[in-house]
Structure formats: structure tokens, C-alpha cells
């Protein structure tokens, strides 16, 4: 079985050679899966491994590896762990297969909201919902008499009080690693300020007042963060929390359970969650809603696809959820919400609710352009407007190459 702390540190491979009584069938064909590395995927792949002959690679760089791995013929993996933000390149290249027949044969237990339909076909099976929500040290806020922040202005005010008190190394953490992570943090804040990424004609629309306000707010946040924030991803922030080094962060709900792993965490029972802060009073939480789930490779035989799907379903059953209830906000039947899920649920049910991240080619290109161009603003090399203009130019080039723009 996988060791949790290693799974979260980076890439990890698991190979199980024999089936156990917990699997409904004995798997005699190798099944390989590539997914992200966090507690929920750890739980799912361990449950899959009970069928035997399962090799699971959990890697935080999965999104850069999947496109070429699934484009190989035969595919290097049978199952992919994806989200609504990472399925797009696989979908666009036709390297994942429709699952309608497999769902009809082996997925009768799936609930309707698990079936991800794109252009009328089931292309993925969702296992959980995820969002970035406010995680905070409840003991610190209580000791200092700080109300739970509901806006980013209130977060910054709280951070100032915490810094003056000197109770942690840094009041704030954030997933602002250059590349995908900083783009996502910008996307959250940009939507919170009412931004729209592209126009109806697919031209870019981020070099706007909302874009500048988003970057300026993010820059203000950095005053209360570890100076090495441009290398800070989800695992980095999670470990900052676990080591007692930070007091607040807008972090993925899928990371919340790790706060209470006794062998890793120094803050067991001390971290609470709330809805993602709003960027503007009365606005929506400045975040996006995501799902995570599985896809099946197109470039494998139908027999291997059927076998892989059956194994995946063993990983997404009620037994797995009962054993790992706290690791995610599961869409799988049997889930019982926990206190650490309160922030994500409050975010998802806010009025108005945050936007779901769109699985579109345009958004995929924009996300990449932002991740490449925005770090220059935070290193002081360009202004906010110059960084956003560079992102728009990079997007236009990519969109023209993809045939989305003339």
C-alpha cells in the first residue's frame, strides 16, 4: 500500500500483483493509471490495487505528462486521473474514449452527477468535487480575536494582525508557483473581480481593469507570504500548514484531510475551513469549482479498456468512500460531509456560486499563457498591464496555431 506522505511529495508508483477479497473480480491484466498526487487519488488507487496487477503513478506533474503518454499507440496508461481543467488536451487530441457502453455495462451504481458528458458522450466519470477555499488556524484567529475573513480585504487585515503578533513564520500561504498554479490563483481572483477571459469571438480579454485589480491584490498578498512563493504549489502550502508555519491560505479542499494526519501534521484539530473569500463585497467567492475523475485511453484494445474500467469502478465504490470519507468531497454514494468540508460546501452553495472551470480549448490556452507570463510581474520586471498584454499576445499566437483565431 502507498505511504501517504510520499504520495503527496511528488511522483509515486504502486504495483499490486495479487487480488484480494475486497475486489469483485480477479484482474489478470495490467492496468496503469497516471493521476495527480493527493489524498483522494491515494485512496482510489489503493482501492483499485486490491484487484491486482495495478500500477499507479501519482505525480503532481501529471498534467504535463498525460498528453504525450496518452497519444502514444498503444497508450502508456490505461486510466487517467483528470479534472475539468486537465481533460481538455486529451479530449481535443481524441486520446480518450467515450464511456457510454462501459457505463451501461459496469457503471449502474454511478449517480447522474458523476457522468461527465461532452458533446453528448460520457467522456469521464467524476469521483469528487474540489475547490480552493479558505483554510485557517482556528486557534490563532480565536486567540487574537480575529473574525473569520469573508473578503480578501479582511484576509489582508487579519494577516497584518497575525504578523504583528509573531505567532507564525508567515500569516499567508498561496499556490503561486510559476506556471499552472499562479495562473489558477489569478483565474480565481480575476473571476472574483468580474473578469471574462475571452470574448465571444475567442479574442483575449484579460488586460482589463479586472485583470489589473486581480494582480494587484495578489501582489498585496505576497507581503505576508514566504518570499519563495513562486515555487509554492499545493504540496508546499499543505506542508507549511502541517508544520505550523502559516495561519491562512486559499487551498484546495482535497488537501484539508492532510491537516489531521497525526504522523505528518503538527496542527491536528487546529485547522478549520470557510468559504473562499470574495474579491468584492457582495460578489461570488473568488474561486472556481472543479471535479476530479477518471478517463480511459483511446489507444488501447477494447478488451483492455473494459478491464481498466472495471478496475477503476472498484476504486470508486462505496466501500472506498466509507474507508476514506474525510479525504474528499466525494460524489460517490456513501459520503458523509465532515467539518473540514464546510468551506468547500459553503463556497459551492454561495449565492451567487463561483463559476465552474470551463473545459474549453480557449481556456486551456489562456491558462498556459497566463502561467508563462504573469511571474514577470511578481519579479518586478514588468507592470501588471505589460504582463497581461504579454499573456494576451501569447494566447493569440497559440489560438491562431490551433485554428481558433484567424
Sine and cosine of phi, psi and omega as CSV:
sin_phi,cos_phi,sin_psi,cos_psi,sin_omega,cos_omega
0.00,0.00,0.44,-0.90,-0.07,-1.00
-0.98,0.20,0.50,-0.86,0.07,-1.00
-1.00,-0.03,0.80,-0.60,-0.16,-0.99
-0.86,0.51,-0.72,0.70,-0.11,-0.99
-0.91,0.41,-0.53,0.85,0.02,-1.00
-0.96,0.29,-0.61,0.80,0.00,-1.00
-0.88,0.48,-0.58,0.81,-0.04,-1.00
-0.99,0.12,-0.25,0.97,-0.06,-1.00
-0.99,0.16,-0.38,0.93,-0.01,-1.00
0.18,-0.98,-0.78,-0.63,-0.03,-1.00
-1.00,0.01,0.57,-0.82,0.04,-1.00
-0.50,-0.87,0.63,-0.77,0.03,-1.00
-0.89,-0.45,0.69,-0.73,0.03,-1.00
-0.84,-0.54,0.77,-0.64,0.08,-1.00
-0.81,-0.59,0.84,-0.54,0.04,-1.00
-0.91,-0.42,0.82,-0.58,-0.14,-0.99
-0.99,-0.15,-0.30,0.95,-0.05,-1.00
-0.78,-0.63,0.54,-0.84,0.02,-1.00
-0.99,0.13,0.34,-0.94,0.05,-1.00
-0.84,-0.54,0.10,-0.99,-0.04,-1.00
-0.93,0.36,-0.24,0.97,-0.03,-1.00
-0.98,0.21,-0.19,0.98,0.01,-1.00
-0.99,-0.14,0.62,-0.79,-0.06,-1.00
-0.96,0.28,-0.25,0.97,0.03,-1.00
-0.49,-0.87,0.31,-0.95,0.00,-1.00
-1.00,-0.10,0.91,-0.42,-0.05,-1.00
-1.00,0.08,0.85,-0.53,-0.03,-1.00
-0.95,-0.33,0.04,1.00,-0.03,-1.00
-0.87,-0.49,0.69,-0.72,-0.04,-1.00
-0.88,0.47,0.69,-0.73,0.10,-1.00
-0.83,-0.56,0.83,-0.56,-0.01,-1.00
-0.91,-0.41,0.71,-0.71,-0.01,-1.00
-0.76,-0.65,0.63,-0.78,0.10,-0.99
-0.84,-0.54,0.84,-0.55,-0.03,-1.00
-0.56,-0.83,0.03,-1.00,0.13,-0.99
-0.92,0.39,0.21,-0.98,-0.01,-1.00
-0.91,-0.40,1.00,-0.07,0.20,-0.98
-0.47,-0.88,0.08,-1.00,-0.23,-0.97
-0.83,0.55,-0.64,0.77,-0.05,-1.00
-0.90,0.43,-0.69,0.73,0.03,-1.00
-0.93,0.37,-0.52,0.85,0.11,-0.99
-0.85,0.53,-0.75,0.67,-0.02,-1.00
-0.90,0.44,-0.70,0.71,-0.06,-1.00
-0.92,0.39,-0.70,0.72,-0.04,-1.00
-0.95,0.32,-0.50,0.87,0.11,-0.99
-0.91,0.42,-0.65,0.76,0.04,-1.00
-0.92,0.40,-0.63,0.78,0.08,-1.00
-0.88,0.48,-0.64,0.77,-0.07,-1.00
-0.90,0.43,-0.32,0.95,0.03,-1.00
-0.90,0.45,-0.32,0.95,0.03,-1.00
-0.99,0.14,-0.21,0.98,-0.01,-1.00
1.00,0.06,0.43,-0.90,0.07,-1.00
0.85,0.52,0.63,0.78,0.03,-1.00
-0.92,-0.39,0.78,-0.63,0.07,-1.00
-0.89,-0.46,0.91,-0.40,-0.07,-1.00
-0.91,-0.42,0.81,-0.59,0.06,-1.00
-0.93,-0.36,0.93,-0.37,0.02,-1.00
-0.97,-0.22,0.89,-0.45,-0.19,-0.98
-0.56,-0.83,0.79,-0.62,0.02,-1.00
-0.92,0.40,-0.28,0.96,0.06,-1.00
-0.99,-0.11,0.34,0.94,-0.07,-1.00
-0.84,0.55,-0.58,0.81,-0.11,-0.99
-0.92,0.39,-0.43,0.90,0.04,-1.00
-1.00,0.06,-0.34,0.94,-0.04,-1.00
-1.00,-0.02,-0.53,0.85,-0.13,-0.99
-0.87,0.49,-0.72,0.70,-0.10,-1.00
-0.83,0.56,-0.77,0.64,-0.01,-1.00
-0.95,0.31,-0.57,0.82,0.00,-1.00
-0.91,0.42,-0.64,0.77,-0.01,-1.00
-0.99,0.16,-0.35,0.94,0.04,-1.00
-0.97,0.22,-0.33,0.94,0.04,-1.00
-0.88,0.47,0.45,-0.89,0.00,-1.00
-0.76,-0.65,0.98,-0.21,0.14,0.99
-0.98,0.21,0.36,-0.93,0.01,-1.00
-0.85,0.52,0.57,-0.82,0.02,-1.00
-0.97,0.26,-0.27,0.96,0.04,-1.00
-0.72,-0.69,0.46,-0.89,0.05,-1.00
-1.00,-0.05,-0.60,0.80,-0.06,-1.00
-0.85,-0.53,0.66,-0.75,0.10,-1.00
-0.89,-0.46,0.68,-0.73,0.17,-0.98
-1.00,-0.03,0.86,-0.51,-0.12,-0.99
-0.73,-0.68,0.13,-0.99,0.15,-0.99
-0.74,-0.67,0.04,-1.00,0.04,-1.00
-0.91,0.40,-0.24,0.97,0.06,-1.00
-1.00,-0.07,-0.32,0.95,-0.08,-1.00
-0.93,-0.37,-0.11,0.99,0.03,-1.00
-0.96,0.27,-0.41,0.91,-0.18,-0.98
-0.84,0.54,-0.77,0.64,-0.01,-1.00
-0.89,0.46,-0.56,0.83,0.04,-1.00
-0.93,0.37,-0.65,0.76,0.02,-1.00
-0.91,0.41,-0.70,0.72,-0.04,-1.00
-0.90,0.43,-0.56,0.83,-0.01,-1.00
-1.00,0.02,-0.02,1.00,0.03,-1.00
0.92,0.40,0.51,0.86,-0.07,-1.00
-0.99,-0.14,0.08,1.00,0.15,-0.99
-0.84,-0.54,0.45,-0.89,-0.14,-0.99
-0.96,-0.27,0.46,-0.89,0.15,-0.99
-0.88,0.48,0.58,-0.82,-0.11,-0.99
-0.93,-0.38,0.15,0.99,-0.11,-0.99
-0.82,0.57,-0.74,0.67,-0.02,-1.00
-0.92,0.40,-0.64,0.76,-0.01,-1.00
-0.93,0.37,-0.61,0.79,0.06,-1.00
-0.90,0.43,-0.67,0.74,0.01,-1.00
-0.89,0.46,-0.57,0.82,-0.06,-1.00
-1.00,0.08,-0.66,0.75,-0.16,-0.99
-0.81,-0.59,0.03,1.00,-0.08,-1.00
-0.88,-0.47,0.52,0.86,-0.03,-1.00
-0.89,0.45,-0.40,0.92,-0.02,-1.00
-0.99,0.16,-0.17,0.99,-0.05,-1.00
-0.95,0.31,0.62,-0.79,0.06,-1.00
-1.00,0.09,0.41,-0.91,-0.06,-1.00
-0.83,0.55,-0.57,0.82,-0.05,-1.00
-0.97,0.23,-0.01,1.00,0.12,-0.99
-1.00,0.01,-0.26,0.96,-0.11,-0.99
-1.00,-0.02,0.95,-0.31,-0.05,-1.00
-1.00,0.01,0.96,-0.29,-0.03,-1.00
-0.98,-0.19,0.77,-0.64,0.06,-1.00
-0.77,-0.64,0.84,-0.55,-0.07,-1.00
0.81,0.58,0.63,0.78,0.11,-0.99
1.00,0.09,-0.11,0.99,-0.02,-1.00
-0.92,-0.40,0.55,-0.84,0.10,-1.00
-0.98,0.19,0.92,-0.39,0.00,-1.00
-0.96,-0.29,-0.25,0.97,-0.02,-1.00
-0.47,-0.88,0.36,-0.93,0.13,-0.99
-0.88,-0.47,0.90,-0.44,-0.03,-1.00
-0.99,0.17,0.58,-0.82,0.02,-1.00
-0.91,-0.42,-0.37,0.93,-0.11,-0.99
-0.35,-0.93,0.31,-0.95,0.18,-0.98
-0.95,-0.32,0.46,-0.89,-0.06,-1.00
-0.57,-0.82,0.50,-0.87,0.07,-1.00
-0.34,-0.94,0.37,-0.93,0.15,-0.99
-1.00,0.04,0.85,-0.53,-0.03,-1.00
-0.77,-0.64,0.18,-0.98,-0.04,-1.00
-0.98,0.22,0.85,-0.53,0.16,-0.99
-0.93,-0.36,0.68,-0.74,-0.10,-1.00
-0.51,-0.86,0.44,-0.90,0.08,-1.00
-0.98,0.21,0.97,-0.24,-0.05,-1.00
-0.88,0.47,-0.58,0.82,-0.03,-1.00
-0.92,0.38,-0.63,0.78,-0.02,-1.00
-0.93,0.37,-0.72,0.69,0.01,-1.00
-0.88,0.47,-0.64,0.77,0.01,-1.00
-0.92,0.39,-0.71,0.70,-0.03,-1.00
-0.88,0.47,-0.58,0.81,-0.05,-1.00
-1.00,-0.06,0.04,1.00,0.03,-1.00
0.92,0.39,0.56,0.83,-0.04,-1.00
-0.99,-0.16,0.85,-0.53,0.11,-0.99
-0.90,0.43,0.46,-0.89,0.04,-1.00
-0.89,0.46,0.85,-0.52,-0.07,-1.00
-0.90,0.43,0.63,-0.78,0.06,-1.00
-0.92,-0.40,-0.28,0.96,0.04,-1.00
-0.79,-0.61,0.28,-0.96,0.02,-1.00
-0.94,0.34,-0.49,0.87,0.11,-0.99
-0.89,0.46,-0.64,0.77,0.03,-1.00
-0.94,0.35,-0.56,0.83,0.08,-1.00
-0.87,0.49,-0.73,0.69,-0.03,-1.00
-0.92,0.40,-0.61,0.79,0.05,-1.00
-0.90,0.43,-0.67,0.75,0.05,-1.00
-0.90,0.43,-0.65,0.76,0.00,-1.00
-0.88,0.48,-0.60,0.80,0.01,-1.00
-0.90,0.43,-0.69,0.73,0.02,-1.00
-0.90,0.44,-0.68,0.74,-0.01,-1.00
-0.91,0.42,-0.64,0.77,0.02,-1.00
-0.90,0.44,-0.68,0.73,0.01,-1.00
-0.90,0.45,-0.55,0.84,0.00,-1.00
-0.97,0.25,-0.40,0.92,0.05,-1.00
0.92,0.40,0.52,0.86,-0.09,-1.00
-1.00,0.03,-0.24,0.97,0.06,-1.00
-0.64,-0.77,0.23,-0.97,0.03,-1.00
-0.90,0.44,-0.72,0.69,-0.05,-1.00
-0.64,-0.77,0.75,-0.66,0.00,-1.00
-0.89,0.46,-0.57,0.82,-0.13,-0.99
-0.85,-0.53,0.50,-0.86,0.26,-0.97
-0.82,-0.58,0.36,-0.93,0.03,-1.00
-0.36,-0.93,0.51,-0.86,0.01,-1.00
-1.00,0.04,0.97,0.23,-0.09,-1.00
-0.91,-0.42,0.47,0.88,0.09,-1.00
-0.86,0.50,0.69,-0.73,0.00,-1.00
-0.83,0.56,0.70,-0.71,-0.03,-1.00
0.93,-0.37,-0.69,-0.73,-0.12,-0.99
-0.84,0.54,-0.69,0.73,-0.13,-0.99
-0.91,0.41,-0.74,0.67,-0.03,-1.00
-0.92,0.39,-0.54,0.84,0.07,-1.00
-0.89,0.45,-0.66,0.75,-0.01,-1.00
-0.93,0.37,-0.64,0.77,0.06,-1.00
-0.90,0.44,-0.61,0.79,0.09,-1.00
-0.90,0.43,-0.71,0.70,-0.01,-1.00
-0.83,0.56,-0.69,0.72,0.02,-1.00
-0.85,0.53,-0.78,0.62,-0.07,-1.00
-0.93,0.37,-0.62,0.79,0.01,-1.00
-0.87,0.48,-0.71,0.70,0.06,-1.00
-0.91,0.42,-0.59,0.81,0.04,-1.00
-0.88,0.47,-0.48,0.88,0.06,-1.00
-1.00,-0.04,0.19,0.98,0.10,-1.00
1.00,0.09,0.32,0.95,-0.05,-1.00
-0.96,0.27,0.39,-0.92,0.10,-1.00
-0.80,-0.60,0.82,-0.58,-0.17,-0.99
-0.94,0.34,-0.70,0.72,-0.02,-1.00
-0.71,-0.70,0.44,-0.90,0.06,-1.00
-0.99,0.12,0.11,-0.99,-0.03,-1.00
-0.87,0.50,-0.44,0.90,-0.01,-1.00
-1.00,-0.06,0.26,0.96,0.04,-1.00
0.96,0.29,0.13,0.99,0.11,-0.99
-0.97,0.23,0.45,-0.89,-0.08,-1.00
-0.97,0.25,0.41,-0.91,-0.06,-1.00
-0.53,-0.85,0.65,0.76,-0.01,-1.00
-0.98,-0.21,-0.33,0.94,0.02,-1.00
-0.99,0.11,0.95,0.32,-0.13,-0.99
-0.70,-0.72,0.03,-1.00,0.05,-1.00
-0.86,0.52,-0.66,0.76,0.01,-1.00
-0.89,0.45,-0.62,0.78,0.02,-1.00
-0.91,0.41,-0.69,0.72,0.01,-1.00
-0.91,0.41,-0.69,0.73,0.01,-1.00
-0.89,0.45,-0.61,0.79,0.02,-1.00
-0.90,0.45,-0.72,0.69,-0.01,-1.00
-0.91,0.41,-0.64,0.77,0.00,-1.00
-0.90,0.43,-0.62,0.78,0.05,-1.00
-0.91,0.41,-0.67,0.74,0.03,-1.00
-0.88,0.47,-0.62,0.78,0.03,-1.00
-0.91,0.42,-0.63,0.77,0.06,-1.00
-0.89,0.46,-0.60,0.80,0.04,-1.00
-0.87,0.50,-0.61,0.79,-0.10,-1.00
-0.90,0.44,-0.32,0.95,0.03,-1.00
-0.90,0.44,-0.34,0.94,-0.07,-1.00
-0.92,-0.40,0.27,0.96,-0.11,-0.99
-0.89,-0.46,0.27,-0.96,0.16,-0.99
-0.80,0.59,0.77,-0.64,-0.01,-1.00
-0.85,0.52,-0.30,0.95,0.01,-1.00
-1.00,0.00,0.53,0.85,-0.12,-0.99
-0.90,0.44,-0.36,0.93,0.00,-1.00
-0.97,0.25,-0.01,1.00,0.16,-0.99
-0.91,-0.42,0.19,0.98,-0.12,-0.99
-1.00,-0.04,0.94,-0.33,0.09,-1.00
-0.95,-0.30,-0.20,-0.98,-0.09,-1.00
-0.88,0.48,-0.67,0.74,0.00,-1.00
-0.91,0.42,-0.64,0.77,0.02,-1.00
-0.85,0.52,-0.75,0.67,-0.03,-1.00
-0.93,0.37,-0.65,0.76,0.05,-1.00
-0.83,0.56,-0.72,0.69,-0.02,-1.00
-0.94,0.35,-0.55,0.84,0.10,-1.00
-0.86,0.51,-0.70,0.72,0.06,-1.00
-0.88,0.48,-0.79,0.62,-0.08,-1.00
-0.86,0.50,-0.53,0.85,-0.01,-1.00
-1.00,0.03,0.05,1.00,0.04,-1.00
0.96,0.29,0.43,0.90,-0.10,-0.99
-1.00,-0.07,-0.34,0.94,-0.01,-1.00
-0.77,-0.64,0.28,-0.96,-0.04,-1.00
-0.92,-0.39,-0.39,0.92,-0.06,-1.00
-0.51,-0.86,0.47,-0.88,0.13,-0.99
-0.22,-0.97,0.54,-0.84,0.16,-0.99
-1.00,0.00,1.00,-0.03,-0.18,-0.98
-0.87,-0.50,0.40,-0.92,-0.02,-1.00
-0.85,0.52,0.68,-0.73,0.04,-1.00
-0.86,0.51,-0.47,0.88,0.00,-1.00
-0.92,0.40,-0.21,0.98,0.01,-1.00
-1.00,-0.08,-0.14,0.99,-0.14,-0.99
-0.90,0.44,-0.66,0.75,-0.07,-1.00
-0.86,0.50,-0.49,0.87,-0.03,-1.00
-0.91,0.41,-0.33,0.94,0.02,-1.00
-0.89,0.45,-0.44,0.90,-0.09,-1.00
-0.94,-0.33,0.32,0.95,0.11,-0.99
-0.99,0.12,0.95,-0.32,-0.20,-0.98
-0.88,0.48,-0.57,0.82,-0.06,-1.00
-0.97,0.25,-0.19,0.98,-0.01,-1.00
-0.91,-0.41,-0.51,0.86,-0.27,-0.96
-0.95,-0.32,0.66,-0.75,0.10,-1.00
-1.00,-0.10,0.03,1.00,-0.09,-1.00
-0.83,-0.55,0.52,0.86,-0.01,-1.00
-0.84,0.55,0.80,-0.60,0.04,-1.00
0.99,0.17,0.01,1.00,-0.08,-1.00
-0.97,-0.26,-0.22,0.98,-0.06,-1.00
-0.99,-0.16,0.75,-0.66,0.06,-1.00
-0.85,-0.53,0.14,-0.99,-0.04,-1.00
-0.75,-0.66,0.43,-0.91,0.06,-1.00
-0.54,-0.84,0.17,-0.99,0.03,-1.00
-0.84,0.54,0.54,-0.84,0.08,-1.00
-0.82,0.57,0.69,-0.72,0.00,-1.00
-0.88,0.48,0.47,-0.88,0.09,-1.00
-1.00,0.04,0.49,-0.87,0.08,-1.00
-0.99,0.14,-0.50,0.87,0.00,-1.00
-0.79,-0.61,0.63,-0.77,0.06,-1.00
-0.82,0.58,0.76,-0.65,0.00,-1.00
0.99,0.15,-0.03,1.00,0.00,-1.00
-1.00,0.08,-0.02,-1.00,0.06,-1.00
-0.98,0.22,0.44,-0.90,0.13,-0.99
-0.79,0.62,0.70,-0.71,-0.07,-1.00
-0.99,0.16,0.97,0.23,-0.01,-1.00
-0.31,-0.95,-0.06,-1.00,0.04,-1.00
-0.74,-0.67,0.38,-0.92,0.05,-1.00
-0.98,-0.18,0.69,-0.72,-0.04,-1.00
-0.77,-0.64,0.38,-0.93,0.27,-0.96
-0.85,-0.52,0.46,-0.89,0.17,-0.99
-0.87,-0.49,0.57,-0.82,0.01,-1.00
-0.15,-0.99,-0.26,-0.97,-0.09,-1.00
-0.91,-0.40,0.50,-0.86,0.19,-0.98
-0.79,-0.61,0.31,-0.95,0.02,-1.00
-0.88,-0.48,0.70,-0.71,-0.06,-1.00
-0.89,0.46,0.56,-0.83,0.08,-1.00
-0.99,0.15,-0.60,0.80,-0.13,-0.99
-1.00,0.03,0.77,0.64,0.15,-0.99
-0.67,-0.75,0.26,-0.97,-0.02,-1.00
-0.93,0.37,0.38,-0.93,0.04,-1.00
-0.87,0.49,-0.58,0.82,0.02,-1.00
-0.91,0.42,-0.70,0.72,0.03,-1.00
-0.92,0.40,-0.59,0.81,0.02,-1.00
-0.90,0.43,-0.69,0.72,0.02,-1.00
-0.88,0.48,-0.70,0.71,0.00,-1.00
-0.90,0.44,-0.69,0.73,0.00,-1.00
-0.90,0.44,-0.63,0.77,0.00,-1.00
-0.91,0.41,-0.66,0.75,0.02,-1.00
-0.89,0.46,-0.67,0.74,0.04,-1.00
-0.90,0.44,-0.68,0.73,0.01,-1.00
-0.87,0.49,-0.64,0.77,0.01,-1.00
-0.90,0.45,-0.51,0.86,0.08,-1.00
-0.91,0.41,-0.50,0.87,0.04,-1.00
-0.98,0.18,-0.27,0.96,-0.06,-1.00
-0.90,-0.43,0.64,0.77,-0.03,-1.00
-0.95,-0.31,0.13,-0.99,-0.08,-1.00
-0.89,0.45,-0.55,0.84,0.03,-1.00
-0.87,0.49,-0.67,0.74,0.03,-1.00
-0.89,0.46,-0.69,0.73,-0.03,-1.00
-0.90,0.43,-0.68,0.73,0.00,-1.00
-0.87,0.50,-0.58,0.82,-0.02,-1.00
-0.98,0.17,-0.31,0.95,-0.10,-1.00
-0.69,-0.72,0.62,0.79,-0.14,-0.99
-0.82,0.57,-0.60,0.80,-0.13,-0.99
-0.99,0.13,-0.09,1.00,-0.15,-0.99
-0.99,0.13,-0.18,0.98,-0.05,-1.00
-0.24,-0.97,0.17,-0.99,0.22,-0.98
-1.00,-0.08,1.00,0.04,-0.18,-0.98
-0.96,0.28,0.59,-0.81,0.20,-0.98
-1.00,-0.04,-0.15,0.99,-0.02,-1.00
-0.96,0.27,0.69,-0.73,0.03,-1.00
-0.81,0.59,0.61,-0.80,0.01,-1.00
0.95,-0.31,-0.17,0.99,-0.05,-1.00
-0.95,0.32,0.71,-0.71,0.09,-1.00
-0.88,-0.47,0.91,-0.41,-0.04,-1.00
-0.83,0.55,0.58,-0.81,-0.01,-1.00
-0.90,-0.44,0.21,-0.98,0.02,-1.00
-0.83,0.55,-0.58,0.82,-0.01,-1.00
-0.95,0.31,-0.17,0.99,0.07,-1.00
-1.00,0.00,-0.09,1.00,-0.11,-0.99
-0.87,0.49,-0.64,0.77,-0.03,-1.00
-0.91,0.42,-0.69,0.73,0.00,-1.00
-0.92,0.40,-0.65,0.76,0.01,-1.00
-0.92,0.40,-0.65,0.76,0.05,-1.00
-0.90,0.44,-0.61,0.79,0.04,-1.00
-0.91,0.41,-0.74,0.67,-0.08,-1.00
-0.92,0.38,-0.44,0.90,-0.05,-1.00
-0.97,-0.24,0.17,0.98,0.02,-1.00
-0.89,0.45,0.39,-0.92,0.04,-1.00
-0.85,-0.53,0.96,-0.28,0.02,1.00
-0.98,0.18,0.46,-0.89,0.00,-1.00
-0.97,0.24,0.44,-0.90,0.10,-0.99
-0.91,0.41,0.40,-0.92,-0.03,-1.00
-0.96,0.26,0.58,-0.81,0.18,-0.98
-0.95,0.30,0.62,-0.78,0.01,-1.00
-0.94,0.34,0.82,-0.57,-0.11,-0.99
-0.98,0.20,0.68,-0.74,0.07,-1.00
-1.00,0.01,0.96,0.28,-0.02,-1.00
-0.83,-0.56,0.42,-0.91,0.05,-1.00
-0.89,0.46,-0.64,0.77,-0.02,-1.00
-0.88,0.48,-0.68,0.73,-0.04,-1.00
-0.94,0.34,-0.58,0.82,0.06,-1.00
-0.88,0.48,-0.69,0.73,0.03,-1.00
-0.93,0.38,-0.63,0.78,0.01,-1.00
-0.91,0.41,-0.67,0.74,0.00,-1.00
-0.86,0.51,-0.70,0.72,0.01,-1.00
-0.90,0.44,-0.69,0.72,-0.01,-1.00
-0.89,0.47,-0.68,0.73,0.02,-1.00
-0.90,0.43,-0.68,0.73,0.00,-1.00
-0.88,0.47,-0.52,0.85,0.00,-1.00
-0.99,0.16,-0.56,0.83,-0.18,-0.98
-0.98,-0.18,-0.45,0.89,-0.09,-1.00
-0.94,0.34,-0.53,0.85,-0.03,-1.00
-0.82,0.57,-0.50,0.86,-0.01,-1.00
-0.88,0.48,-0.49,0.87,0.07,-1.00
-0.92,0.39,-0.65,0.76,-0.08,-1.00
-0.98,0.20,-0.31,0.95,0.11,-0.99
-1.00,-0.01,-0.01,1.00,0.06,-1.00
0.99,0.11,0.17,0.98,-0.05,-1.00
-0.99,0.17,-0.45,0.89,-0.03,-1.00
-0.63,-0.78,0.25,-0.97,0.10,-1.00
-0.99,0.15,0.16,-0.99,0.04,-1.00
-0.86,0.52,-0.71,0.70,-0.01,-1.00
-0.89,0.45,-0.64,0.77,0.00,-1.00
-0.92,0.39,-0.63,0.78,0.03,-1.00
-0.90,0.43,-0.68,0.73,0.00,-1.00
-0.93,0.36,-0.59,0.81,0.06,-1.00
-0.91,0.42,-0.64,0.77,0.03,-1.00
-0.91,0.42,-0.63,0.78,0.04,-1.00
-0.90,0.43,-0.66,0.75,0.04,-1.00
-0.90,0.44,-0.66,0.75,0.01,-1.00
-0.90,0.44,-0.67,0.74,0.02,-1.00
-0.91,0.42,-0.63,0.77,0.05,-1.00
-0.89,0.46,-0.71,0.71,-0.01,-1.00
-0.86,0.51,-0.70,0.71,0.02,-1.00
-0.87,0.50,-0.73,0.68,-0.02,-1.00
-0.91,0.41,-0.65,0.76,-0.01,-1.00
-0.92,0.39,-0.59,0.81,0.06,-1.00
-0.92,0.39,-0.68,0.74,0.03,-1.00
-0.89,0.45,-0.51,0.86,-0.01,-1.00
-1.00,0.05,-0.03,1.00,0.01,-1.00
0.98,0.20,0.31,0.95,0.00,-1.00
-1.00,-0.02,-0.32,0.95,0.04,-1.00
-0.72,-0.69,0.50,-0.86,0.07,-1.00
-0.96,0.27,0.00,0.00,0.00,0.00
